[in-house]
Amino acid sequence: MSPHSSRRHVSEGLSSEGGVSPEELRGAMRLWPTGVAVVTVQDDGVPHGMTVNSFSCLSLDPPLVLISLQRGTRTQILIDKTGLFGVSILGADQRLLSERFATAAPWGARLDGLTLCTMNTGIPLVEGAPVRLDCAVENSMAAGTHEAYVGRVVALHALDGSQPLIYYDRTYRSLTP
């Protein structure tokens, strides 16, 4: 018997009723501070993007990141179609960009007038973001209402010493020295 064969998921045997509600989980997760990033994609020359905080580094070797997007959003649909995405981790002075990418907008309008850059894949990234990651989808998985994507980082740009934009309890925060 392998050391892992006796593992079982805690949720086994639990019904969907009587568990934690979406509102309870949302309230609890508001107390988890996160960085803020913009995930971008492009299709037929039209760029699109959205603000996310469900982003993390998954592996250093190979270089993999994880993002989670609600199924049915334009960004999620286009990542499925193209197999590529970019992540621009926003700095403390980029709150307006976060808000811009978090609101409803016509196709491609969120990036209108912004200075963009590209790296290896040609996916648009936010110029001036302290960290920019150019990614190719390695794997994806349906997870509840969302699609989780594992992306291989094929190129990156990072500025040392920059301050991150932080989101906590429904408001933006900053680090204090």
N, C-alpha and C positions, 0 to 999 in steps of 0.2 A: 504494500500500500504506500503510495507516495505521501509526502508530508502535507500535500495540499488537497488530497482526496477527501478529507473529512470537512473541508470548508463548505459552508452553505451560506447563501445570501440571507441576510437578516430579514429581507422582505418576503422570503418564502413562507407561504401559509397565511400571510396577512391579506385581508381583503382591501380593495381600493377604498371602501367606505370605512370611516372611523380612524383614518390615518391623518396625516398632516395636510391641511388645506393649502391651495396655492397662495392664499392671502397670508397665512401663517408663515410659510416659507419665505415669501417675498419680504415680509416684515423682519424676519430674522436675518436675511441676507443683506438688508440695508445696513446692518451693523458690521459688515465685512468691508473694510476699505479696499478699493481697487484702483488700479490705474485706468486710464481712459485711452482707447485707441480707435482709429478709423480703419475699417476694413474696406478695401477697394477692389474693383473688378472692372473689366472692360469687355464690351462685345460689339463687334462691327464698328470700332472706332469711337463708341459712345461709352464714356466712363461713368461709373456709379459707385456709391459707397454709403456706409452707415456707421454710426457710432456703436461701439461695443465695449463691454467690460468683462465679457466672458472669453478671456484670452489668457494663455499661459505657455510657458516653455515646457515642453514635454520631454525632450531629450537633447543632450549636448552632442552625442556621437551615436547616430547621425543627428545633425541639427534639425530638430522637429519642434513645431509649435502646434497648439491646439486652439481652435476657435469654435464657438457654438453660435449658430444663427437660427432664428425662428424660421421654420419651414414656410415657404410661400412668399417670403420677402424677395424683392428683386435681386438683392445681393446674393441670397442663397441660391436662387434659381440660376443666376449667371455663373456662380462658382461651379455648380453641377455641370453646366454646359461647357465651360471653358477649361476647368481643371486648374485654374490659376487664381491667386489672390495676393493682395498686398496688405501689409499692416503698418500703419503709421502711428507710433506711440506718441501721444500728444504731451507737450510741455505745459508747465504751470501757466504760461501766458496765452494758451490756445483754447481757453474756455469757449469762446465764440464759435470756433470751428467744431467743437464737440456738439454744441447746441445746433449748429447748422446741419450737421449730419444726422441728428437725432429727430428732426422734424420731417413731416411729409413734404415732398417736393416733386415737381414734374420730372420725368425721365431725364437724367443727366444734369439737372439744374443744380444739384448740390455742389458740383465742382466748377460751375460757371465762375469765371473771374479769378479762380485760385491759381497760384503758381504750382505746377505739378512737375514731377520728375519721374524718370523711369530707370530701371536697372536692367537685369538680364532678360526678363520675360516680357517687358513692355507694359506691364500693369502700371497704371498711374499711382504715384505715391505723393503725399503731401510734402512739398518742399518746406523746409524749416522745422519739420517734426524732429525731435531729438533722436528718435530711432525709427528707421524705415527697414522693413523686411519684405523681400521679394520671395514669394512662395509658390510651390507646385503641390497640388493635392496628392498625398500618398495614399490616404484612406479616408473613408467617411462612414458614419454610422448614425442611423436614426436613434434619437433619444428623446422620448416623450414628444413634446411639441417642437423640438429642435433637431437640427442636423449638426453633428459634431464633425469637424474636419481636422485631420492631421495633415499639416503642411510641412514639406521639406523646405528649409530656408536655403535658397539658391544664391542669394546675395543679401548683404545688409550694409547699412550705414548707421553709425552711432556716434553721438557727441558726448564725450565725457563731461561730467560736472553739471549737466543740465538738471533742472528741477522738474519732476513729473506733475501732471495734472492728476489729482486724486478725487475720487467720488466716494462719499460716505454719507449715509442717512439722508439721501435725496438732495445733497448739496455738494458743491465743489469745495475742495480743501487744498491746502498746501502744506508742505513740510516746513517745520520751523527748526532753525539750527540750534 
